Amino acid sequence: MPGSLRVTYYLEVVSSWCWWTEPTWTELKARFAGRVEFEWKIALMDETGLPKSRAQ
């Protein structure tokens, strides 16, 4: 699809944010099917992006 929009979802497998994002991701794919190319890739955050404590 030349000139089209591509959305890449970087999935961090241990992140709760990714779990909460799934309904929105599903809605976007349905709403823009055929007009936007959707893909996902596994992403691994380094320690700077991870919480230092349970409370954090």
N, C-alpha and C positions, 0 to 999 in steps of 0.2 A: 504494500500500500504506500506508494511514494507520496511524500508530503503529508502523511497522516500523523496522528498523535499516538505515541506509545507511552503507556503507563507501566512502570515497573514497581512492583510491591516487594520490598526487601523484608523477608520474613525472618525474624529472630525467634528461633524455636523455643526459647525459655522465657520469652517476654509475654507478660499478661496483656500488654498493649496490642499485640498482634491478635490475641484471642478476641479482644473487644472490637477490633477493626473488621473482623470477618463479615458481619452483616452489611457494613457499608461497602466493603469490597464487592460483595455479591450484588448489591443494589447498583453500584456503578457499572459492573459488567453487563447487567441486564439492561440498564437505561441506555448505554452507549454501544451496545452490541452492533457490530458491522461498521461502526464509525471510528472506533478507537481500538488499538491493539493492546491487549492486557497480557502481562507476563509476571511471573514471580521468580524470585531467586532467594536462596538461603543466605542470610547474612549473620555473621557472628560478631557481636560487639566485643570490643576489648574491655579490659577491666576498668577503664576510665568511664565507661557508660553504664556500669553496673553499680547497684547500691552497695554501700559499705556496711549497712546494718539492716536488720529486719524492719525497723521503724522507718527508715529512709525509703 
